[in-house]
């Protein structure tokens, strides 16, 4: 069979998840085409991956989270759908799969090709949860209303484009993340969602083809018998001073620190040369987490699930509600903590940065100590690791897709 995988461009993690699925499908003898936006041209070229270029509504503002700007102009949405449909027709796949991609469902319908999706449970219309909040937390109702209005606004804008193309309209933008079958890269113990016959929990998806990762062979010598923390914020652009502050607090607590910069050379250059700090442009988590005792992260699920696989607790400092929600899910499992209280969100990531600025160094130090000294933490992490390891990730997708007619 022939598959076309289209990656949402707001996060590098969506691209690398597609790369993992691509490899699994190729191993089963299928032909696979990857499609991505120009944002990842350098990364994919360096990795030696051929791909087709498609536009993305995310390019309106290059944000890492869905914003009003993504959906503001129905004409732009329509143009993206038409361009994708052209790529689909040219590629002639048997099926299309979109990874957190808001327009590939429509472009597949326009091209007459079956469509499956790849997403996380908290971003589906099926979810009964409120992004970033556990029921009853202060701000819960405000955030519930904010999210309702945002996804309704985005759905109305998408509908204008869909109707122009002769497709059915929608009410909630998140319905564009549902396919004929929807594959969830999380799991119900982390993000509960009502079972449905077209929803498949395939579990965490990992990809270990990173380049620009140095020092892997030095890990055991440097970190075997030390308190070692991995600090990684993916490709999210957290303020450098916030990352530096976290690193300095960890050093003061006698941690050695590995900073994974998510491709951001500016972050690498902003950190001092220090015997307790190791820095790398990208990071292969599988090679460093066996030595880690703590992870501080933006809340990206690839990082979270790899940490849980290796029984490492996490602290989350998010830059948008989905990441904040991942921190809340960790707290429910007893495997991590949010650094800041949950924040009602109306489109400005500054709310998280401002909340972090109000946390004192002493409070952050105490949060770290409380998390790692919890006497029940080891047992909870062991259960989480066992849960994560029972899922087959990309191999499960490849197996299900291979049975497609």
ABEGO torsion letter per residue (X at the ends): XBBBBBBBAABAAAAAAAAAAAAAAAAAGBBBBBBBBAAAAAAAAAAGBBBBBBBBAAAAAGBABBBAAAAABAAAAAAAAAAAAAAAAAAGBABBBBBGBAAAAAAAAAAGBBBBBBBBAAABAABABBBGBBBGBBGAAAAAAAAAAAAAAAAAAAAAAAAAAGBBBBABAAAAABBABBBBABBAAABBBBBBAABBBAEBBBBAABBGBBGAAAAAAAAAABBBBBBBAEABBBBAAAAAAAAAAAAAAGBBBBBBAGGBAAAAAABBBBAABBBBABBBAAAAAAABABBBBAGBAAAAAAAAAAGBBBBBBBABAAAAAAAAAAAAAGABBBABBBBBBAGBAAAAAAAAAABBAAAAAAAAAAAAABAAAAAAAAAAAAAAAABAEAAAAAAAAAABX
